[in-house]
């Protein structure tokens, strides 16, 4: 029994726990972590890792789960860590930049007679360059909406899932990072596909809607994750229903029509905030159903809003399909538009919970559509409404 403290001076939220997870894998030890504090004004998505059993933690735990190939436990206190260390090897990350101090663990280990080992993490091993795009001449370009430093340094899960999918398909990939302000069509002109990621920053909504409108008009494959599903569905509603006043309640409380509304306001039985692994009811015969095949229909969820019930029937009449639901059909968990080369959104976070090198099926399906769309670029027609 030894308590291993990994002292890590990183200031990058994406690197939280990564060095400690490597040590835990090498030692065959139990990975535990204490609570951390992040500057959410500078890094709004620093706490977007979703624990399988529910709740949110540091976004860097995405890498810890990949390295250890098991879901990470929620943060615990020193007493829980010391108790675990009396029974076996335990590794704990200590990040001074995120408000963590090892004093209580050092003192507790000394009082309990628990051997203590300290490891100083290599400050250069987890630099952003380590997350390079695919090698070789790119054959497909994916526009990933969001600042590059946020995808690399704060919440890298969506970007890494793209890279995993590209490796699985042996597809040289270029990722074009698109700043999340208002997005002009010229910025997206070279993209073979558009990924609209999740996140908690509502300032990203206008740019995501712009990108989704472009994908609709130019028939570019587009995949939306959580917030991305909400923005692409909103763009579809604005165009199909010819009403530019439709918007997310969270992003525009004054909107004339809300596309997504708080779940808790939709009656008994729906949670205020849904987090953790959830089992979806997949609509047979849909594109989403075909992606999963006989696979698991579970997905990590982290959302407070759902598609407005009053908008669902008009959207379905316009051609949008609810390809997965939950809570007896009351919550729409995936949407698609069959008339488009690839217009798929999921309310959950398929970028979380997948083993390294085995991305959720939605990512390779998206890249395959983008690769096929690349070959059709010259003759791409405009969408008709």
Steps between C-alpha positions, in 0.01 A plus 500: 500500500643832387349841438653649185458876456562630148590869528402664172563869432291514181264792453307325223163359613525233227807356674331452838581153630671379183848452646349335808292265284815392316663427834195307620504288184871431537465406869169317471369741761163650585454854357323744732485879500397786723277792403657773286419863429517651149471850362174450312504857373815415304414134435120449502529133402767398752249284695328303224614144565189298584532225759328181385290495817411869469654834582769713340876512549815650348500470123848345500358185659399408144864399449518322835206280401661423163833411661347280770215364282250543782266779612651735757350532847374842616725719711544388860653635819830416670336252737370289211839506327686400817254219564557365148878527545487273805376223272715544190689725264334837441602780263371857545568805279591822679454813288604818687368716213153357561490562874626161616736463796653168610551608863203308641596184313864522611400552863232229489737248343764567766249457784358178348840353420425490127815507283505815287662547160504823303544532125560831323326498160699587190382853408570444130344160441144627461559809290225578242722387211456143625144517369597537136263451210521182295822442310531518123341721240147575619227354283213628714463834676267525799399841633486473880320801641685649797833655581797274443647566844170400663486170309864426577544643849156482663261240353678281242254209491323592175826566317659176622192301399535639148866394494409153628239464228743619233757242615234228495414588139866556404390846391747792498310780669534874532314675780404858424428683825227759449477784756156481661383854426279568200623266226516624141443246219845573356661356815328165438545487123778241511338271758384150408314469830407713802507391864294703747626409849335520838589744772361743754590828329184655353711752311581216260137455397476765220809364326380142525163597351683680217705186432191278508322730253798471268492120532131500411534733203814339356411142601824457694501208749451632852509333841373669816588397857273612786498881455589428137183293457301786648650761268469290183139417586436870558654586161280234339193642673579857396532401136236227471239702689620830351529667839830660596366581846534139616788451744617312809339619822838480674671717239214745433235516773322773297465286185148494354509119480725276706650200325643344817349546844589393858414134554384572853228728362350221291318316775562229756753229438763703316820601682621854542850397394569167334855366535662160471452195280150475354334232289328634189203361310618497139248538217529194272605562141660838562853595403588511870367148542715387210811653657450315826410167341484251785708736714423652837246783494640664813650847493641742757262789554543849643209730426223702663306583181298292256325552167183706558205258481289750307762521226549129451198433277566795262865392468402141428254625238792687341700177482708497818505157666536428871739206471540437874293592805477434874257548787227318307558715193475834680867596447653495151855367520594494131374666183572457130376630169491216246490740203849627584829317433566493877304717742522325838493636852513327837399656832762298686879494490619205287853640527503385865515143622648340187828308535812641336505411131133393503295814445123497524357388161359846429852638439622258229155521336534879490851488354396241242220735391746788483738292290219413261384859494853608413474298178167666413603858576504632149140411432347574839152654458340744739239370740136558407240607754 
